[in-house]
Amino acid sequence: MAKLIVIMVLATLAGYALHAFAQARVDIRTGVTNLGTSSSNGVSFAWFYDPADRTVYVCRAGSTASDGVDCKAKAALP
């Protein structure tokens, strides 16, 4: 009788563990891809493509450190 109870408890725990494992979801996104760069007169531009959103981003970096990097421009592809 004790063996039957132990087996039933282990089966219940295994079923719960399987159910909990099945509920976990992993969201994997591919990173952005560098499309190209260009620079002129101390200003640099870089284009990036995000396949998850089908969006192209343009980033601008100035010639001095205080200019920083600006990546606000984007365009969604159809």
N, C-alpha and C positions, 0 to 999 in steps of 0.2 A: 504494500500500500504506500509506503514512504517513497519507493522508487517512482511510482506513478505520479505522486504529487511533485517530486523534484523535476521529473520530465515535463510535466505540464507547466510548471513555473519557468523552466528554461525555454520552453517553446514560446510562452507568452513574452518573455523578455526578448527573445530573438525576433519575434514578430514586431514588437515595439521598436527595436533597434533598426530593423529593416524599413519600417515606416518612417522613422525619424531621418534615416539616411536618404530616403527617396524624396523627402521634402526639401532637402538642401539644394540650392541652385547656385551655380557658379556662372557669373557673367564675365565672359571673356571678350574683350574688344581688341581689335587690331589697332596698332598705333598709327599715328599720322605718317604719311609718306612725303618725303621731300621731293618736290617737283623741280625746283631749280632756284638759282640765286643770281643776283646781279648787283652791281655797285657802280656808282658814278658820283664824282665830286664829294666823296666822304659819306654818302648815304647808301646803305645797303638794303636790299629787298630780298625776301625769301618767300617762296610759295609752298604751301603744304596742302595735302589732300587727306581728308578724313573719310574713309570708306563707310563708316557706320552711319554718318549723317549725310553722305554724298555732298560734302561742302569743301570748298577751296578757301583757304585762309592766306592772306598776304600780311607779312610782318615787315616792319620798317625799323631799322636801327640807324641812329644818327652817328655823327662823327665823334661826338664826345660822350663821356660816360654819363653825364647828366641828362642826355637825351633819352636814354633807356631804349627799350624795345616796345613797339606799338603793334599789336596784332588784332586790331578791331575790325579791319576790313574783311568781309567774307561774302561768298556767293554760293547759294545752294544750286546744285545741278539738278536738272529735271529727271 
